[in-house]
Amino acid sequence: IIASFMQWVIQYPILKLSAVIVAWSFLRDLVNLAFVLAMILMSFATMLDITQYTYRKIFFDIIIGALLINFSLVFIGFFLDMNSIATGFMLNQMGTEQGLATLITNSANITTIATADAEQPLLVLALMPFFMAYIVLTYLVILIPMIIRIVYLIQYAVLSPLTWLHLIFKKADWTKW
């Protein structure tokens, strides 16, 4: 069960979730309203000759910001696709035609251990739960960071319009993000 869940987590379609698309669309529309307000502010600042907010100072930033915000889900999709290609390449190089779970289970050699010592079957039966616990622990050590990764990627995808808005208007340092 854990093995099939792990295979599902590897191929999880984050950007195809309707909740992600709806939440991202809502925030994108909200941020686009902020750009309309910024354009109005820029117009009044130009008319009143407030040099800090004239169109010469912020128009280019607003256009770049609008493009980055409206295509942020596309950028995230591109990076996730590149990640999937790299993951698929590495899994193919490891020889996981049957799947990653089969590779982990076969590398533990449970069937070899179980049939190797016919003279001491009680010892094999006594140690088998420890070997099975080891395999389950191995799966969980791999699976838990993958699940945490999905949660963070959903969070980043949904909040990306706000991130771009902040970076454009506040001139924030990239290292803080």
C-alpha positions, 0 to 999 in steps of 0.5 A, spaced: 500 500 500 505 504 501 509 503 495 503 504 490 502 511 494 509 512 493 508 511 486 502 516 486 506 521 490 511 521 485 506 522 479 502 527 483 499 533 478 499 539 482 497 544 477 491 540 475 488 540 482 482 545 481 483 548 488 490 550 486 487 553 479 481 557 483 485 559 488 491 562 483 486 565 479 483 569 485 489 571 487 491 573 480 485 577 479 486 581 486 493 582 484 491 585 477 486 590 481 492 592 484 496 593 478 490 597 476 490 602 482 498 602 481 496 605 474 491 610 477 496 612 482 502 613 476 497 617 472 495 622 478 503 622 480 505 624 473 499 629 473 501 632 480 509 632 478 511 627 484 517 624 481 517 618 485 511 615 482 511 618 475 510 613 469 518 614 467 519 611 474 514 605 475 511 604 468 516 598 466 516 595 473 508 595 472 508 591 465 514 586 467 510 585 474 503 584 470 507 579 465 510 575 471 504 575 475 499 573 469 504 567 467 506 565 474 503 558 473 506 557 467 513 558 469 511 554 475 509 548 471 515 549 466 519 548 472 515 542 475 515 539 468 523 539 468 523 536 475 519 531 472 523 529 466 529 529 471 526 524 476 524 520 470 531 520 467 534 518 474 528 513 475 530 509 469 537 509 470 536 506 476 532 500 472 525 502 475 521 499 470 516 495 475 516 502 479 520 505 485 517 500 490 519 494 487 526 496 486 526 498 494 523 491 496 527 487 491 534 490 494 532 488 501 532 481 498 526 479 503 525 472 499 532 470 499 533 471 506 526 467 507 528 461 503 536 461 504 536 458 511 531 452 511 535 449 517 533 454 522 526 457 520 524 459 527 530 464 526 528 467 519 521 467 522 523 471 528 527 476 524 522 477 518 518 482 522 524 486 523 526 486 515 519 488 514 519 494 519 525 496 515 522 496 509 516 500 511 521 505 515 525 506 508 518 507 504 516 512 510 523 516 510 522 517 502 515 518 502 514 523 508 519 529 504 515 527 498 508 529 501 511 535 504 514 537 498 507 537 495 504 541 500 510 547 499 509 546 491 501 547 492 503 553 497 508 556 492 503 556 486 497 559 489 501 565 492 506 566 487 502 572 484 502 575 491 510 574 491 511 577 484 507 583 486 511 584 492 517 583 489 515 589 483 512 594 488 517 593 494 523 592 490 525 586 495 531 583 495 531 576 492 534 572 497 529 574 502 524 569 498 
